Amino acid sequence: MTGVMAEPYSNSPVKAHTSTPGQVIDPTGKFTVKQQGAFSAVEVIVRQEDGQSSVKAAGGAMVSMHNNVDLRVELEGGVGAACCRCCCAGSSGFLTHFFIKPEMPPGTRGDVLLAPGVPGEIILLQLAGTGDDWLMEKGAFLASDPTVEIGVHAQGVVTGCFGGEGIFILRGSGQGRLLVSSYGSIIRYDLGPGEVRKIDNGALVAWQAHLRYTISKASRSLFATIFSGEGFVTQFTGPGTVYAQTRSLQGLANALAPYIVRQNSGGGPAVNGL
């Protein structure tokens, strides 16, 4: 994956506010991870509105922003793509674009703090253009350069139905930087040619679009597949890179289910059947 060269943000004559130093994930200084780990966030330095210096993010991702910064919302890819992304791929129909206010003098900078909706880590992916697309599961997209297109990818009917994520998932294409978030920690797997790895469907975060993948049983034995609780998994065949997360929202929902207050037959609340 080839990085996109850009002018270092530290050269700007008008400095933006920045919080305490964080983990550098972008050599240009545009993106800096704050509080990496369970409650990670990313601080983005915004300059003039162009393909490399402004930023777009998933709806509701903004935690705070400098007064030099303004925002607008756009239907990414038009009405059809936005509706498909929202209704079918589990992401925002509208994406939020952050940029420096037009009335500010040249060289003005600002900062935006972005965070995902669930506890987890954030990684930065570099898209170099044609043939370097990434596929993402629901909720994985956090933000990107405006030059990165966030569209939808149609999986096969069998893959969509048995994979648990639906027929449509997100696809990042174009050239620029892409921020992806997880629920839990992120694990990277670099698969060699012909190397195969099975990953639980609920643990998927993002993978290179050229990777071959199919839905398969967790075990050769149907009995073990069913009664192990693993069910169907996604089988990837290299070469390529895939990112997995150590927790799943479905697993959290299953763990909390016995403790959720339910209405009993008499109309009053009941916990654990009491």
Secondary structure as GFF3:
##gff-version 3
##sequence-region A 1 274
A	DSSP	three_ten_helix	9	11	.	.	.	ID=ss1
A	DSSP	beta_strand	23	24	.	.	.	ID=ss2
A	DSSP	beta_strand	31	34	.	.	.	ID=ss3
A	DSSP	beta_strand	41	46	.	.	.	ID=ss4
A	DSSP	beta_strand	55	58	.	.	.	ID=ss5
A	DSSP	beta_strand	62	65	.	.	.	ID=ss6
A	DSSP	beta_strand	69	75	.	.	.	ID=ss7
A	DSSP	alpha_helix	78	87	.	.	.	ID=ss8
A	DSSP	beta_strand	94	100	.	.	.	ID=ss9
A	DSSP	beta_strand	110	114	.	.	.	ID=ss10
A	DSSP	beta_strand	122	128	.	.	.	ID=ss11
A	DSSP	beta_strand	134	136	.	.	.	ID=ss12
A	DSSP	beta_strand	141	144	.	.	.	ID=ss13
A	DSSP	beta_strand	148	154	.	.	.	ID=ss14
A	DSSP	alpha_helix	157	163	.	.	.	ID=ss15
A	DSSP	beta_strand	168	181	.	.	.	ID=ss16
A	DSSP	beta_strand	186	191	.	.	.	ID=ss17
A	DSSP	beta_strand	196	200	.	.	.	ID=ss18
A	DSSP	three_ten_helix	201	203	.	.	.	ID=ss19
A	DSSP	beta_strand	204	208	.	.	.	ID=ss20
A	DSSP	beta_strand	212	217	.	.	.	ID=ss21
A	DSSP	alpha_helix	222	227	.	.	.	ID=ss22
A	DSSP	beta_strand	232	237	.	.	.	ID=ss23
A	DSSP	beta_strand	240	245	.	.	.	ID=ss24
A	DSSP	alpha_helix	249	256	.	.	.	ID=ss25
A	DSSP	three_ten_helix	257	259	.	.	.	ID=ss26
A	DSSP	beta_strand	262	263	.	.	.	ID=ss27
A	DSSP	beta_strand	269	270	.	.	.	ID=ss28
###
